[in-house]
Amino acid sequence: MDMPQTLALTAASGALTALAAWRSARPTTFGKVRLIPWTWIMLGGAVATVVLLVHVFNLMGVQTGRRY
């Protein structure tokens, strides 16, 4: 992937993480079941955001792995 695609996906996963964090922090209504597991979606979005940020740094030339 090149830089524009990576930045677009990073922004999208960050927005998904923020939306899921907002939705999971809302108080529950007694007797209603949440049909969407917002906490797990938030966790997955956060992991994707971190992985994409590491990819952005690698595209900029920063060494993020071990040197052999």
Legacy VTK file of the C-alpha trace (Angstrom):
# vtk DataFile Version 3.0
C-alpha trace
ASCII
DATASET POLYDATA
POINTS 68 float
0.000 0.000 0.000
1.135 3.506 -0.647
0.900 6.488 1.706
-2.537 7.939 0.723
-4.263 4.574 1.042
-2.606 3.893 4.380
-3.535 7.306 5.755
-7.148 6.900 4.594
-7.432 3.486 6.250
-5.788 4.819 9.418
-8.303 7.669 9.600
-11.199 5.287 8.956
-10.104 2.806 11.624
-9.508 5.659 14.074
-13.011 6.980 13.404
-14.460 3.484 13.866
-12.601 3.167 17.163
-13.919 6.528 18.364
-17.490 5.669 17.348
-17.352 2.285 19.053
-15.843 3.831 22.208
-18.655 6.381 22.335
-21.338 3.739 21.767
-19.905 1.308 24.318
-19.668 4.036 26.985
-23.363 4.875 26.792
-25.421 3.603 29.718
-27.459 0.486 29.125
-31.218 0.441 29.303
-32.639 -2.176 31.628
-34.309 -4.948 29.653
-32.688 -4.126 26.312
-29.975 -6.275 24.821
-27.177 -4.690 22.808
-27.146 -6.391 19.443
-23.743 -5.032 18.410
-20.710 -5.796 20.617
-19.232 -2.267 20.632
-16.420 -3.128 23.030
-15.030 -5.798 20.711
-15.413 -3.528 17.694
-13.507 -0.821 19.584
-10.724 -3.266 20.408
-10.434 -4.430 16.810
-10.410 -0.864 15.527
-7.696 0.113 17.991
-5.516 -2.822 16.936
-6.003 -1.947 13.266
-5.145 1.705 13.963
-1.901 0.785 15.734
-0.859 -1.607 12.966
-1.578 1.026 10.313
0.344 3.679 12.263
3.375 1.378 12.332
2.976 0.939 8.568
2.861 4.736 8.119
6.100 5.090 10.079
7.694 2.355 7.967
6.657 4.165 4.800
8.316 7.329 6.141
11.575 5.414 6.611
11.535 4.752 10.353
12.890 1.328 11.338
10.322 -0.278 13.684
11.478 -3.893 13.724
14.534 -5.667 15.043
17.820 -5.159 13.286
19.609 -8.393 12.419
LINES 1 69
68 0 1 2 3 4 5 6 7 8 9 10 11 12 13 14 15 16 17 18 19 20 21 22 23 24 25 26 27 28 29 30 31 32 33 34 35 36 37 38 39 40 41 42 43 44 45 46 47 48 49 50 51 52 53 54 55 56 57 58 59 60 61 62 63 64 65 66 67
